[in-house]
């Protein structure tokens, strides 16, 4: 009998591990996906970013250009320099509804270097 109880114990442990893994995967799938903002020598894509109100969000600031880029938002009190060819993650706290302007400061004289985060 010790052998059959050992098998039963292992089967129960495996079932618990599978259930725990499934719950972890479901939680990760429900989390907000990072939002990519691409900078390419004065061109921001997309220029309008829509976010859900009251939800923490991670922005991936991607610089695909040949020169450094600087994400700046005075309203969000954020300023980040991104090297050419690099990605930088910026986690925003849960924000109230509103519009939050940002600029790629090294090219701020170009209309394509301005954007807005719209939180609804």
Phi, psi and omega in degrees: 000328181303327182294316182290326178289328176295319178295318179297318179297317179295319179297319178295319179296316179297319179297318180296318178295319178296317180296317179298317178297321179294319179295318179298320179294318180297320180295319180293323181292332181275346180289151180295135177286149176299149179254124182267128171243120184258136176247130180220085177049054176097001178244123178258133176227124351280159178276340175239124180244125179258128180233157176277137178293146174074016182231125176299140183223141174258126173262138171255113179269109185249123178255103178263007181273179181270345180240163179298153177233148177234114173280125176222132173223110179293324181295324180270353182057048180230139177211117183223132175263132181241123180292156177303134179077007184250159171245146176223132178266137178229116179266122178265139176290170174301124184252147173287161179304142179156182178245134184234108182284148173218164183216151168269097195299329181290345179230030189297346178283350179265133177301331181286354181259015178241142179215176180215139172259120180255120182251121181234000000 
